[in-house]
Amino acid sequence: MKTLEQLTPTQQVDAVLLTKKLLVSHLVEGVVKIYMPNRIVQKTFDKILTDTRQNETLSLAFDLLTSSIPINRELNRISWAAAEGAWYDDNGRSLNNENLN
């Protein structure tokens, strides 16, 4: 078992990206709620989530959320922290979420 820091840089990027996709899916489903650094960004964030929940399109939600620089910055911070708490096999696959790989 490896920690995120023990993975290669490419594996680290893949692990954080997978974590970010999982985070976005939880946001769209309403499983978790996060707050943005200011009201303007929060309003944009909430609008994107509302629109994508109505359309039920996870890929659209991911694209819209990551295209906003301040929202993407927050998602990266949270995803990186979550990925650091996971364990990985020698190939860089998360042992906590083996069904997601």
C-alpha positions in Angstrom: 0.0 0.0 0.0 1.2 3.5 -0.8 0.2 7.0 0.2 -0.4 9.7 -2.3 3.1 11.1 -1.8 4.6 7.8 -2.7 2.9 7.6 -6.1 4.6 8.9 -9.2 3.6 12.5 -10.3 1.4 11.1 -13.1 -0.3 8.7 -10.7 -0.8 11.6 -8.2 -2.6 13.7 -10.9 -4.8 10.7 -11.8 -5.7 10.1 -8.2 -6.6 13.7 -7.6 -8.6 13.9 -10.8 -10.6 10.8 -9.9 -11.2 12.3 -6.4 -12.4 15.5 -8.0 -14.8 13.7 -10.3 -16.2 11.8 -7.3 -16.5 15.0 -5.3 -18.4 16.7 -8.2 -20.8 13.7 -8.4 -21.5 14.0 -4.7 -22.1 17.7 -5.0 -24.5 17.2 -7.9 -26.3 14.4 -6.0 -26.5 16.6 -2.9 -24.5 14.2 -0.7 -22.0 16.9 0.3 -22.2 20.7 0.4 -19.2 23.0 0.2 -18.9 26.7 0.6 -16.9 29.0 -1.7 -14.6 31.8 -0.5 -17.1 34.6 -1.3 -20.7 35.3 -2.1 -20.2 36.0 -5.8 -18.4 32.7 -6.4 -20.9 30.9 -4.1 -23.8 32.3 -6.2 -22.2 31.0 -9.4 -21.4 27.7 -7.8 -25.0 27.2 -6.6 -26.4 28.2 -10.0 -24.2 25.6 -11.8 -25.2 22.9 -9.4 -28.9 23.8 -9.7 -28.8 23.8 -13.5 -26.9 20.5 -13.7 -29.2 18.8 -11.1 -32.1 19.6 -13.3 -30.4 18.2 -16.4 -28.8 15.3 -14.5 -25.6 15.7 -16.5 -22.5 14.9 -14.4 -20.0 15.6 -17.3 -21.6 19.0 -17.8 -21.3 19.8 -14.1 -17.7 18.8 -14.1 -16.9 20.9 -17.1 -18.7 24.0 -15.8 -17.3 23.8 -12.3 -13.8 23.3 -13.4 -13.9 26.0 -16.0 -14.4 28.6 -13.3 -11.0 29.4 -11.9 -12.0 30.2 -8.3 -14.4 27.2 -8.1 -11.8 24.9 -9.6 -9.2 26.1 -7.1 -11.5 25.2 -4.2 -12.3 21.8 -5.8 -8.6 21.1 -6.2 -7.9 21.9 -2.6 -10.6 19.6 -1.3 -9.8 16.9 -3.8 -6.1 17.0 -2.9 -6.9 16.7 0.8 -9.3 13.8 0.2 -6.8 12.0 -2.1 -4.1 12.3 0.6 -6.2 10.3 3.0 -6.6 7.3 0.6 -4.3 4.3 0.2 -3.2 3.2 -3.3 -1.9 0.0 -4.8 1.4 -0.2 -6.7 -0.4 0.9 -9.9 -1.8 4.0 -8.3 -5.4 2.7 -7.9 -7.2 3.7 -4.8 -7.8 0.8 -2.5 -10.6 2.8 -0.8 -12.6 3.1 -4.1 -11.6 0.1 -6.1 -15.0 0.0 -8.0 -14.4 3.6 -9.3 -11.2 2.7 -11.2 
